[in-house]
Amino acid sequence: MLKVYQIVLSNSEIDAANRGEYVPKRELKRDIMFDAIAINSSSIEHFTHVAEVDTDDMDEAFELMNLWNAPTRVRRMSERCSSMSVGDLIEHEDGRTFFVAGCGFTEINV
């Protein structure tokens, strides 16, 4: 079982970002799209546990959360659970955590 974490913005944060206001979670989301280094002990608090995927294979989890062709294998933990994409985090049962990179996955220390 893999846990998936995403940066989830609230309605008020989305509204503020649309008005051009500074929204820390939005800026972090943009920053990590290009660089996993933006994820550190202070930024990790902005991630929300959004799903649990019934597999131990990250490639399969990516497929399951993008094709949504086996919905019984993806348990949504949040209303705002989007397709898996760059910048998301995947946590294995043993605690190892990986960043979804532009190509593949990068292990990170959290």
C-alpha positions in Angstrom: 0.0 0.0 0.0 1.4 3.4 -1.0 0.3 6.7 0.5 0.1 9.7 -1.8 0.5 13.3 -0.6 -0.4 16.4 -2.6 -0.5 20.1 -2.0 -4.2 20.9 -1.7 -5.4 24.5 -1.8 -8.6 25.5 0.0 -11.3 27.5 -1.8 -10.1 30.7 -0.1 -6.5 30.0 -1.1 -7.6 29.4 -4.7 -9.6 32.7 -4.7 -6.6 34.6 -3.2 -4.2 33.1 -5.9 -6.7 34.1 -8.6 -6.6 37.7 -7.2 -2.9 37.6 -7.6 -2.2 37.4 -3.8 0.7 35.6 -2.4 -0.3 32.1 -1.3 2.5 30.1 0.3 1.2 26.6 -0.7 0.7 27.8 -4.3 4.2 29.1 -4.5 5.6 25.9 -3.0 3.6 23.8 -5.5 5.1 25.9 -8.4 8.6 25.6 -7.0 8.6 21.9 -6.5 7.4 21.3 -10.1 10.9 22.1 -11.1 13.0 21.1 -8.1 12.5 18.5 -5.3 15.0 20.5 -3.2 12.1 22.9 -2.4 10.8 20.1 -0.1 12.1 20.3 3.4 11.0 20.0 7.0 9.0 23.2 6.9 7.4 22.7 3.5 6.3 19.1 4.2 3.5 20.5 6.4 1.8 21.8 3.3 1.2 18.3 2.0 -2.1 16.5 2.6 -2.6 12.7 2.6 -5.0 12.4 -0.4 -4.9 8.7 -1.3 -3.9 5.2 -0.6 -3.1 3.0 -3.6 -3.3 -0.8 -3.4 0.2 -1.6 -4.8 3.8 -1.4 -3.8 4.9 -0.4 -7.3 5.1 3.4 -7.9 4.8 3.1 -11.7 1.6 1.2 -11.2 0.3 3.7 -8.6 1.0 6.5 -11.1 -1.0 4.7 -13.8 -3.9 3.9 -11.4 -4.1 7.6 -10.4 -4.0 8.8 -13.9 -6.2 6.4 -15.8 -8.6 5.7 -12.9 -9.4 2.4 -14.5 -9.4 0.4 -11.3 -11.1 2.8 -8.8 -11.3 0.1 -6.1 -7.5 0.1 -5.9 -7.3 3.8 -5.1 -8.8 4.9 -1.8 -9.4 8.7 -1.8 -8.6 10.3 1.6 -9.6 13.8 0.5 -12.2 15.4 -1.6 -9.5 17.2 -3.5 -7.5 14.2 -4.8 -6.2 14.9 -8.3 -4.3 12.7 -10.7 -0.8 11.9 -9.6 1.7 14.4 -11.1 5.1 16.0 -10.7 5.6 17.3 -7.2 3.4 14.7 -5.4 4.9 12.5 -2.7 4.6 8.8 -2.4 5.3 7.1 1.0 6.0 3.4 1.2 4.9 1.3 4.2 8.5 1.2 5.4 8.5 5.1 5.6 10.7 5.7 2.5 9.3 8.8 0.7 9.7 9.6 -3.0 9.1 12.8 -5.0 7.3 12.3 -8.3 9.8 13.8 -10.7 9.5 14.9 -14.4 10.8 11.4 -15.2 10.5 8.8 -12.6 10.8 9.1 -8.8 13.4 10.6 -6.5 13.8 9.4 -2.9 13.8 12.3 -0.4 14.5 12.5 3.3 11.6 14.1 5.2 
